[in-house]
Amino acid sequence: MRNYTLIYLTLTLCCCCLSPIQAQLMKAKEIFNRADSLRGELTPLRTCYDIQYYHLDVKVDLDNKFISGSNLFRFRAVDDFTKLQFDLFDNLSIDKVEYDGKTLPFNREFHAVFIEFPNTIEKGKIDSFTVYYSGNPIQATRAPWDGGFDWKKDTNGKPFVATACQGLGASVWWPNKDHQSDEADSILISVSVPEDLINVSNGRLIKTENTKDGYKTYHWKVTNPINNYNIALNIGDYVHLSEVYAGEKGNLDIDYYILRENNQKRKVNHLKKNVRETLQAFEHWFGPYPFYEDGYKIVETAHLGMEHQSAIAYGNKYQNGYLGRDGSNTGWGKKWDFIIVHESGHEWFGNNITASDLADMWIHESFTNYSEALFIDYFYGKEASQAYVHGNRAGILNDKPLLGPYKVNKEGSGDMYIKGGVLHNMIRTIIDNDENWRNILRGLNEKFYHRQVNYHDIVTYISEETGIDCTAIFEQYVKHRGIPTLEISFDNSGRSSGRWISEVEGFNMPIHIGTKGNKKQLIKLTNSFTRINIPGLTKENLEIDTYNYYIGVLMQ
């Protein structure tokens, strides 16, 4: 979650002010360098080891915006090796790397760090090393859209600090193997802050310790696999509230960490209502919340929000909509708190099911954007859900593919949100069986439970479960920037036929067509003209479901 509806609307307005030639000139060609490959590619120096566990131990000097500490890497050797790569932004100092009581040599290239072991680490061995580091981490200027530390203060002048680093990478503030394909199976996060403040991180608080220098250390344990960019610290003058939700998998602990200044009944009730309704709707559609063992938390932040696993960052000012607005302009988006619903949706799509390469970030954002519509469907009905999806289309740019380039740590178009949600609504419409669709969504979260996936995994699963080959549909809407056009032709005798004009050879998306006032039929069309056998169909009474299908139409 970094690009929101507001960004889409702003970009749309900007593009409308430009001529096509001007807009074309403004599009810089993407050029990737060695630094991008070091971060994005899985070389043998990264695949040789599999992360099992981290212990991140950090002290935060708020006055100097300085951090210092260590991270223990516990890993399993996938192959025999003597050298490996981990990642840490080069503005942060590596004080030493320690292995088996000895200091290891290392060298750095951009944000990649290479260490050599004194002997071969043999395949299958469980081993560990510790990186000690310090420095002033990059300061986010527009969190969560950029990354780093968000150093703010609350209205009482107390520090109000958070991290957000999706896309930019967790190595912007702590050393790790910074690739989404390798999640730690568990992690201990120890954060030391001034004793009058609280740190909230992922998982469960297992203990606190007071130190002699006026600091207090909070130890948070995550027992489920977690991707690196989700690891977070949140520092503030928090008040802690809790409750228990009776969910599909049993009792789920819910915790709220809100600023002391916002500990008001109205605001607390707003959070609790939206959280309970969100969990109720999403457990219905997607299956049990994926992290019962680690609980569910809402943590107030100065920035708008992020899907930090089991510790969702929240900054929507205790109001419905997206900062009070509804990007769909239907009214349905103002009946619930956008940040709670959207970021909670990521617990299933993004945190449970994680793209193994940033290029496939469309998997996270398309399903999570669509989860907003399913929330509406659960409480207000299918027509309201479809209206929301249709209304959101105004924000689609069709500027570039949803799928980004692989191996360079780069996501695709921001259209992955709204256009991705539109795509899933079309698949649901084609299936035309909502119980089957619900089973597919729940099945995705069961089959890929706590796993990393790619484009092929998702498309193959949906095709198999629907019994419809969705390959060409996903290829058009995810790998290309344009949309297909449905061409309808009537001959001199009034007989109709149709075909798809598409960037994808063999495009064959079924579509609902009918006559006015009657139920539409699912018609299977390809790139070649095919007869449309609908009795009484004429140019005058033809109806195509362009409300749920995002297509162009050409009449001949």
C-alpha positions as CSV (number, residue, x, y, z in Angstrom):
1,M,0.0,0.0,0.0
2,R,1.7,3.2,-1.1
3,N,-0.3,4.6,-4.1
4,Y,-3.8,5.6,-3.2
5,T,-6.8,6.9,-5.1
6,L,-5.7,10.5,-4.5
7,I,-2.5,9.8,-6.5
8,Y,-4.5,8.4,-9.4
9,L,-6.8,11.4,-9.5
10,T,-3.9,13.8,-9.4
11,L,-2.1,12.0,-12.2
12,T,-5.3,11.9,-14.3
13,L,-5.8,15.6,-14.0
14,C,-2.2,16.3,-14.9
15,C,-2.4,14.0,-18.0
16,C,-5.6,15.7,-19.1
17,C,-3.7,19.0,-19.3
18,L,-1.1,17.7,-21.7
19,S,-1.3,16.9,-25.4
20,P,-0.5,13.3,-26.4
21,I,2.9,14.4,-27.7
22,Q,3.7,16.2,-24.5
23,A,2.7,13.3,-22.4
24,Q,4.8,11.0,-24.5
25,L,7.9,13.2,-24.1
26,M,7.5,13.2,-20.4
27,K,7.7,9.4,-20.1
28,A,11.4,8.7,-19.4
29,K,12.7,5.4,-20.5
30,E,13.3,3.1,-17.6
31,I,17.0,2.3,-17.2
32,F,18.2,-0.1,-14.6
33,N,21.7,-0.3,-13.2
34,R,24.0,-2.6,-11.2
35,A,22.4,-1.4,-7.9
36,D,19.0,-2.4,-9.1
37,S,20.2,-5.9,-10.0
38,L,22.0,-6.4,-6.8
39,R,18.8,-5.7,-4.9
40,G,16.4,-7.4,-7.3
41,E,18.2,-10.5,-8.6
42,L,18.6,-13.8,-6.8
43,T,22.2,-14.6,-7.5
44,P,23.9,-17.7,-6.0
45,L,25.3,-15.4,-3.3
46,R,21.7,-15.0,-2.1
47,T,20.1,-18.3,-3.0
48,C,22.8,-20.2,-1.1
49,Y,21.2,-19.5,2.2
50,D,17.6,-19.6,3.5
51,I,16.7,-17.3,6.4
52,Q,15.1,-19.1,9.4
53,Y,15.2,-16.4,12.1
54,Y,16.2,-12.8,12.8
55,H,16.8,-11.1,16.1
56,L,16.8,-7.4,15.3
57,D,18.0,-5.3,18.3
58,V,17.9,-1.5,17.8
59,K,18.2,1.5,20.0
60,V,16.6,4.7,18.8
61,D,18.3,8.1,19.7
62,L,15.4,10.4,19.0
63,D,17.2,13.7,19.5
64,N,19.9,12.9,16.9
65,K,17.6,10.8,14.6
66,F,20.2,8.0,15.0
67,I,19.9,4.3,15.4
68,S,22.4,1.6,16.5
69,G,22.2,-2.1,17.1
70,S,22.5,-5.5,15.6
71,N,20.7,-8.2,13.7
72,L,21.3,-11.9,14.1
73,F,20.9,-13.9,10.9
74,R,20.1,-17.6,11.5
75,F,20.0,-19.5,8.3
76,R,20.0,-22.9,6.7
77,A,22.6,-23.5,4.0
78,V,20.9,-24.4,0.7
79,D,24.3,-25.1,-1.0
80,D,27.9,-25.3,0.0
81,F,29.3,-21.8,0.1
82,T,32.0,-19.6,1.5
83,K,30.5,-16.2,0.6
84,L,27.1,-14.6,0.7
85,Q,25.3,-11.3,0.2
86,F,23.1,-9.4,2.6
87,D,21.7,-5.9,2.2
88,L,22.0,-2.6,4.1
89,F,21.8,1.0,2.6
90,D,25.2,2.4,2.3
91,N,24.5,5.5,4.4
92,L,24.4,3.3,7.4
93,S,27.7,2.1,8.9
94,I,28.6,-1.6,9.4
95,D,30.5,-1.6,12.7
96,K,31.4,-5.3,12.4
97,V,30.2,-8.7,11.3
98,E,30.7,-11.4,13.8
99,Y,30.7,-15.2,13.2
100,D,31.6,-17.9,15.7
101,G,33.3,-15.3,18.0
102,K,35.4,-13.9,15.1
103,T,35.1,-10.7,13.1
104,L,34.5,-11.4,9.4
105,P,35.9,-9.3,6.5
106,F,33.3,-7.7,4.3
107,N,33.0,-5.4,1.3
108,R,30.2,-3.2,0.0
109,E,28.8,-2.4,-3.5
110,F,26.0,0.1,-3.5
111,H,23.6,-1.3,-0.8
112,A,24.8,-4.9,-1.1
113,V,27.3,-6.3,1.5
114,F,29.4,-9.3,0.9
115,I,31.0,-11.4,3.6
116,E,33.4,-14.3,3.4
117,F,33.5,-17.2,5.9
118,P,36.8,-18.8,7.1
119,N,35.6,-22.2,5.9
120,T,32.9,-23.8,3.8
121,I,29.4,-23.7,5.1
122,E,28.1,-27.1,4.1
123,K,24.7,-27.7,2.6
124,G,22.0,-28.3,5.2
125,K,23.9,-26.7,8.1
126,I,22.0,-24.3,10.4
127,D,24.3,-21.5,11.2
128,S,24.3,-17.8,12.1
129,F,26.2,-14.5,12.0
130,T,25.5,-11.1,13.5
131,V,25.7,-7.7,11.9
132,Y,26.4,-4.6,14.1
133,Y,25.5,-1.3,12.5
134,S,24.6,2.3,13.2
135,G,23.9,5.7,11.6
136,N,21.2,8.2,10.6
137,P,18.7,6.3,8.5
138,I,17.0,7.9,5.5
139,Q,14.2,10.2,6.6
140,A,10.9,9.7,4.8
141,T,9.6,13.0,3.4
142,R,6.2,11.6,2.3
143,A,5.7,8.4,4.2
144,P,4.3,5.9,3.2
145,W,4.9,6.8,-0.5
146,D,8.6,7.1,0.0
147,G,10.5,5.1,2.6
148,G,12.6,5.4,5.7
149,F,12.0,6.8,9.2
150,D,9.0,9.2,9.7
151,W,10.2,11.5,12.5
152,K,7.2,13.5,13.8
153,K,5.8,14.8,17.0
154,D,2.3,14.7,18.4
155,T,0.3,17.8,19.4
156,N,1.8,17.6,22.9
157,G,5.3,17.8,21.5
158,K,6.2,14.2,22.2
159,P,8.0,12.1,19.6
160,F,5.8,10.2,17.2
161,V,8.0,8.1,15.0
162,A,7.4,5.2,12.6
163,T,9.1,3.2,9.8
164,A,7.6,2.5,6.3
165,C,9.7,1.0,3.6
166,Q,7.6,-0.9,1.1
167,G,9.3,-1.0,-2.3
168,L,12.4,0.9,-1.2
169,G,13.3,-2.0,1.0
170,A,13.7,-2.9,4.6
171,S,17.5,-2.5,4.3
172,V,16.9,1.2,4.4
173,W,17.0,0.9,8.1
174,W,18.1,-2.6,9.1
175,P,20.4,-5.3,7.7
176,N,18.7,-8.3,6.2
177,K,18.5,-10.5,3.1
178,D,16.2,-7.9,1.4
179,H,14.2,-10.0,-1.1
180,Q,10.6,-10.9,-0.9
181,S,11.3,-14.5,-1.9
182,D,12.8,-15.3,1.5
183,E,10.8,-14.7,4.6
184,A,12.1,-15.3,8.1
185,D,10.1,-18.1,9.7
186,S,10.1,-16.1,12.9
187,I,11.7,-12.9,14.3
188,L,12.4,-11.2,17.6
189,I,12.3,-7.4,17.4
190,S,13.9,-5.6,20.4
191,V,13.6,-1.8,20.3
192,S,15.0,0.5,23.0
193,V,13.3,3.9,23.4
194,P,13.2,6.6,26.1
195,E,11.3,5.2,29.1
196,D,8.4,7.7,28.8
197,L,7.5,6.3,25.4
198,I,6.3,3.0,24.0
199,N,7.5,1.1,21.0
200,V,5.1,-1.1,19.1
201,S,6.3,-3.7,16.6
202,N,4.9,-6.8,14.9
203,G,3.7,-9.9,16.8
204,R,3.3,-10.2,20.6
205,L,5.0,-8.2,23.3
206,I,6.8,-10.9,25.3
207,K,8.7,-8.7,27.8
208,T,10.0,-5.2,28.6
209,E,13.3,-4.2,30.2
210,N,14.4,-0.9,31.9
211,T,18.0,0.0,31.3
212,K,20.2,2.3,33.4
213,D,20.4,5.0,30.8
214,G,16.7,5.9,31.0
215,Y,15.7,3.7,28.1
216,K,13.2,0.9,28.0
217,T,13.4,-2.1,25.7
218,Y,10.4,-3.7,24.1
219,H,10.7,-7.3,22.9
220,W,8.2,-8.3,20.2
221,K,8.0,-11.9,19.0
222,V,6.6,-12.9,15.6
223,T,6.0,-16.6,15.2
224,N,4.7,-16.6,11.7
225,P,6.7,-16.1,8.4
226,I,7.0,-12.4,7.7
227,N,8.4,-10.4,4.8
228,N,11.1,-7.8,5.5
229,Y,9.2,-4.6,4.6
230,N,6.5,-5.5,7.1
231,I,8.9,-5.3,10.0
232,A,8.2,-2.0,11.7
233,L,8.8,0.1,14.8
234,N,6.3,2.7,16.0
235,I,7.3,5.0,18.8
236,G,4.9,7.3,20.6
237,D,3.0,8.3,23.8
238,Y,0.5,5.4,23.2
239,V,-2.4,4.2,25.2
240,H,-3.1,0.5,24.9
241,L,-6.6,-1.0,24.6
242,S,-7.5,-4.6,23.8
243,E,-10.4,-6.9,23.1
244,V,-11.0,-10.4,21.8
245,Y,-12.8,-11.3,18.5
246,A,-14.5,-14.6,18.1
247,G,-13.2,-15.6,14.6
248,E,-13.3,-18.6,12.4
249,K,-10.2,-20.0,13.9
250,G,-11.1,-19.2,17.6
251,N,-10.4,-16.2,19.7
252,L,-8.3,-13.6,18.1
253,D,-6.6,-11.0,20.3
254,I,-7.0,-7.4,19.0
255,D,-4.9,-4.6,20.3
256,Y,-5.1,-0.9,19.7
257,Y,-2.2,1.5,20.3
258,I,-3.5,5.1,19.9
259,L,-2.0,8.4,20.9
260,R,-2.9,9.5,24.4
261,E,-4.5,12.7,22.9
262,N,-6.9,10.5,20.8
263,N,-8.0,8.3,23.7
264,Q,-11.6,9.4,23.2
265,K,-14.7,7.2,23.2
266,R,-15.9,8.2,19.8
267,K,-12.5,7.5,18.2
268,V,-12.0,4.2,20.0
269,N,-15.5,3.1,19.0
270,H,-14.8,4.0,15.4
271,L,-11.7,1.8,15.4
272,K,-13.4,-1.1,17.1
273,K,-16.5,-1.0,14.8
274,N,-14.4,-0.9,11.6
275,V,-12.0,-3.6,12.8
276,R,-14.7,-6.1,13.8
277,E,-16.7,-5.5,10.5
278,T,-13.5,-5.9,8.4
279,L,-12.5,-9.2,10.1
280,Q,-16.1,-10.5,9.7
281,A,-16.3,-9.7,6.0
282,F,-12.8,-10.9,5.1
283,E,-12.9,-14.1,7.0
284,H,-16.1,-14.8,5.1
285,W,-14.5,-14.1,1.7
286,F,-10.9,-15.2,2.3
287,G,-10.9,-17.6,5.1
288,P,-9.4,-17.3,8.7
289,Y,-7.2,-14.3,9.5
290,P,-3.7,-15.8,8.7
291,F,-1.9,-14.8,11.8
292,Y,-3.9,-15.8,14.9
293,E,-0.7,-16.7,16.8
294,D,0.6,-13.2,16.5
295,G,-2.7,-11.4,17.0
296,Y,-4.0,-8.3,15.2
297,K,-3.1,-4.7,16.0
298,I,-4.0,-1.2,14.9
299,V,-1.1,1.2,15.6
300,E,-1.7,4.9,15.1
301,T,0.9,6.6,13.0
302,A,1.6,10.1,11.6
303,H,1.6,8.7,8.1
304,L,-1.5,7.5,6.4
305,G,-1.1,3.7,6.7
306,M,0.8,0.5,5.8
307,E,0.0,-3.2,6.0
308,H,2.6,-4.1,8.6
309,Q,1.8,-7.7,9.4
310,S,-0.1,-8.0,12.7
311,A,0.6,-4.3,13.4
312,I,-1.3,-2.3,10.8
313,A,-0.2,1.4,10.7
314,Y,-3.2,3.7,10.9
315,G,-3.3,7.4,10.2
316,N,-6.8,8.0,8.7
317,K,-7.9,10.5,11.4
318,Y,-10.7,8.3,12.7
319,Q,-13.0,8.9,9.8
320,N,-14.7,7.0,7.1
321,G,-13.5,7.1,3.5
322,Y,-10.0,7.9,2.4
323,L,-9.3,10.9,4.6
324,G,-13.0,11.6,4.3
325,R,-13.2,11.1,0.5
326,D,-14.7,8.4,-1.7
327,G,-12.6,7.8,-4.8
328,S,-15.5,6.0,-6.5
329,N,-17.9,9.0,-6.1
330,T,-20.7,6.6,-5.4
331,G,-21.1,7.2,-1.7
332,W,-20.3,3.6,-0.8
333,G,-16.7,4.4,-0.1
334,K,-17.6,6.8,2.8
335,K,-19.5,4.1,4.8
336,W,-16.3,2.6,6.2
337,D,-12.7,3.5,7.1
338,F,-10.6,3.0,4.0
339,I,-7.3,2.4,5.8
340,I,-8.6,-0.2,8.2
341,V,-10.3,-2.1,5.4
342,H,-7.5,-1.8,2.8
343,E,-4.6,-2.5,5.0
344,S,-6.4,-5.4,6.7
345,G,-7.0,-6.9,3.3
346,H,-3.3,-7.0,2.8
347,E,-3.1,-9.5,5.7
348,W,-4.5,-12.0,3.3
349,F,-3.0,-10.6,0.0
350,G,0.5,-9.4,0.6
351,N,1.3,-10.8,4.0
352,N,-0.2,-14.3,3.8
353,I,0.2,-14.6,0.0
354,T,3.4,-12.7,-0.9
355,A,4.8,-11.9,-4.4
356,S,8.3,-13.4,-4.6
357,D,9.5,-10.5,-6.8
358,L,8.4,-6.8,-6.6
359,A,7.4,-7.0,-10.2
360,D,4.4,-9.0,-9.1
361,M,3.2,-6.4,-6.6
362,W,0.0,-6.3,-8.6
363,I,-1.0,-9.5,-6.8
364,H,-0.9,-7.7,-3.5
365,E,-2.6,-4.5,-4.6
366,S,-5.2,-5.9,-7.1
367,F,-6.7,-8.3,-4.7
368,T,-6.6,-5.8,-1.8
369,N,-8.2,-3.1,-3.9
370,Y,-10.9,-5.7,-4.8
371,S,-11.3,-6.6,-1.1
372,E,-12.7,-3.1,-0.6
373,A,-15.6,-4.0,-3.0
374,L,-16.1,-7.3,-1.2
375,F,-16.3,-5.5,2.1
376,I,-19.1,-3.4,0.6
377,D,-20.7,-6.6,-0.9
378,Y,-20.8,-8.3,2.5
379,F,-22.6,-5.4,4.3
380,Y,-24.5,-3.6,1.5
381,G,-24.9,-6.1,-1.3
382,K,-23.5,-7.0,-4.7
383,E,-25.0,-4.1,-6.6
384,A,-23.3,-1.6,-4.2
385,S,-20.0,-3.5,-4.7
386,Q,-20.2,-3.4,-8.5
387,A,-21.1,0.3,-8.3
388,Y,-17.9,0.9,-6.3
389,V,-15.7,-1.0,-8.7
390,H,-17.3,0.8,-11.7
391,G,-17.0,4.2,-10.0
392,N,-13.3,3.7,-9.3
393,R,-12.5,3.3,-13.0
394,A,-12.1,7.1,-13.4
395,G,-8.7,6.7,-11.7
396,I,-7.3,4.2,-14.3
397,L,-4.4,5.6,-16.4
398,N,-3.6,2.7,-18.7
399,D,0.0,4.2,-18.7
400,K,1.9,0.9,-18.5
401,P,1.5,-2.7,-17.6
402,L,0.5,-3.8,-14.0
403,L,3.4,-6.3,-14.1
404,G,6.8,-4.7,-13.5
405,P,10.2,-5.9,-14.8
406,Y,11.7,-8.9,-12.9
407,K,15.0,-9.0,-11.1
408,V,15.4,-5.2,-10.6
409,N,13.2,-4.5,-7.6
410,K,10.6,-2.6,-9.6
411,E,6.8,-2.7,-9.5
412,G,4.5,-2.0,-12.4
413,S,1.9,0.7,-13.0
414,G,-0.1,2.2,-10.1
415,D,-3.1,0.9,-12.1
416,M,-2.4,-2.4,-10.2
417,Y,-4.8,-1.1,-7.6
418,I,-8.0,0.0,-9.4
419,K,-7.5,-1.7,-12.8
420,G,-6.5,-4.9,-10.8
421,G,-9.7,-4.7,-8.8
422,V,-11.7,-4.2,-12.0
423,L,-10.0,-7.3,-13.5
424,H,-11.1,-9.5,-10.5
425,N,-14.6,-8.2,-10.7
426,M,-14.6,-9.3,-14.4
427,I,-13.5,-12.8,-13.5
428,R,-16.2,-13.0,-10.9
429,T,-18.7,-11.8,-13.5
430,I,-17.5,-14.4,-16.1
431,I,-17.8,-17.2,-13.5
432,D,-21.3,-16.0,-12.6
433,N,-21.4,-18.1,-9.5
434,D,-20.6,-16.2,-6.3
435,E,-20.2,-19.2,-4.1
436,N,-17.6,-20.6,-6.5
437,W,-15.9,-17.3,-6.5
438,R,-15.8,-17.2,-2.8
439,N,-14.4,-20.7,-2.7
440,I,-11.7,-19.7,-5.1
441,L,-10.6,-16.7,-3.0
442,R,-10.6,-18.8,0.2
443,G,-8.8,-21.6,-1.7
444,L,-6.0,-19.1,-2.8
445,N,-5.3,-18.3,0.8
446,E,-5.4,-22.0,1.8
447,K,-3.2,-23.3,-1.1
448,F,-0.6,-20.5,-0.8
449,Y,-0.8,-20.1,3.0
450,H,2.3,-18.3,4.2
451,R,3.9,-18.7,0.8
452,Q,5.5,-16.7,-2.0
453,V,3.9,-16.7,-5.4
454,N,4.3,-15.3,-8.9
455,Y,2.1,-14.4,-11.9
456,H,2.0,-18.0,-13.1
457,D,0.9,-19.4,-9.8
458,I,-2.1,-17.0,-9.6
459,V,-3.2,-17.4,-13.2
460,T,-2.8,-21.1,-13.2
461,Y,-4.8,-21.6,-9.9
462,I,-7.7,-19.4,-11.0
463,S,-7.8,-21.1,-14.4
464,E,-7.9,-24.5,-12.9
465,E,-10.5,-23.7,-10.3
466,T,-12.9,-21.8,-12.6
467,G,-12.6,-24.3,-15.4
468,I,-11.9,-21.3,-17.7
469,D,-8.6,-20.7,-19.3
470,C,-7.9,-17.2,-18.0
471,T,-4.4,-17.0,-19.4
472,A,-5.2,-14.6,-22.2
473,I,-7.4,-12.4,-20.0
474,F,-4.7,-11.9,-17.4
475,E,-2.1,-11.4,-20.1
476,Q,-4.0,-8.6,-21.6
477,Y,-4.9,-6.8,-18.4
478,V,-1.7,-7.4,-16.5
479,K,1.1,-7.6,-19.1
480,H,-0.2,-4.9,-21.4
481,R,-1.3,-1.3,-20.8
482,G,-4.3,-1.2,-23.1
483,I,-7.8,-2.8,-22.9
484,P,-9.4,-5.1,-25.5
485,T,-12.1,-3.8,-27.9
486,L,-15.2,-5.8,-28.6
487,E,-16.1,-5.4,-32.3
488,I,-19.8,-6.2,-33.2
489,S,-20.8,-6.5,-36.8
490,F,-24.3,-6.9,-38.3
491,D,-24.6,-8.1,-41.9
492,N,-27.2,-7.0,-44.4
493,S,-29.6,-9.7,-43.2
494,G,-29.3,-8.5,-39.6
495,R,-27.2,-11.4,-38.4
496,S,-24.6,-10.5,-35.8
497,S,-21.1,-11.6,-35.1
498,G,-18.3,-10.5,-32.8
499,R,-14.6,-10.6,-32.2
500,W,-12.0,-9.2,-29.9
501,I,-9.3,-6.7,-31.0
502,S,-6.5,-7.2,-28.5
503,E,-2.8,-7.0,-28.0
504,V,-2.9,-10.7,-27.0
505,E,-2.9,-13.2,-29.8
506,G,-5.7,-15.7,-29.1
507,F,-7.6,-13.4,-26.8
508,N,-10.8,-15.3,-25.8
509,M,-12.6,-13.6,-23.0
510,P,-16.3,-14.6,-22.6
511,I,-18.6,-11.7,-22.2
512,H,-22.3,-11.1,-21.2
513,I,-24.4,-9.9,-24.2
514,G,-28.1,-9.7,-24.6
515,T,-31.2,-7.7,-25.6
516,K,-32.6,-4.8,-23.6
517,G,-34.8,-5.9,-20.8
518,N,-33.7,-9.5,-20.9
519,K,-31.0,-11.6,-19.1
520,K,-27.7,-11.4,-20.8
521,Q,-26.0,-14.6,-22.1
522,L,-22.3,-15.5,-21.7
523,I,-20.9,-15.4,-25.2
524,K,-17.5,-16.9,-26.0
525,L,-15.6,-14.8,-28.5
526,T,-12.1,-14.9,-29.9
527,N,-9.9,-12.8,-32.2
528,S,-11.9,-14.1,-35.2
529,F,-15.5,-13.2,-35.9
530,T,-17.9,-15.6,-34.3
531,R,-21.7,-15.7,-34.8
532,I,-23.7,-14.4,-31.9
533,N,-26.7,-16.6,-31.6
534,I,-29.1,-14.4,-29.6
535,P,-32.7,-14.5,-30.9
536,G,-34.0,-11.1,-31.9
537,L,-30.7,-9.3,-31.4
538,T,-30.5,-6.0,-33.4
539,K,-28.3,-2.9,-33.3
540,E,-31.1,-1.1,-31.5
541,N,-31.7,-3.5,-28.7
542,L,-28.1,-4.8,-28.2
543,E,-26.8,-4.6,-24.7
544,I,-23.2,-5.4,-23.6
545,D,-22.3,-5.5,-20.0
546,T,-19.8,-2.7,-20.1
547,Y,-20.6,-1.9,-16.5
548,N,-18.7,-4.9,-15.2
549,Y,-16.4,-5.5,-18.2
550,Y,-13.7,-2.9,-18.7
551,I,-13.5,-2.9,-22.5
552,G,-13.9,-0.8,-25.6
553,V,-16.8,-1.3,-28.0
554,L,-16.8,-0.9,-31.8
555,M,-20.0,-1.3,-33.8
556,Q,-20.0,-2.1,-37.5
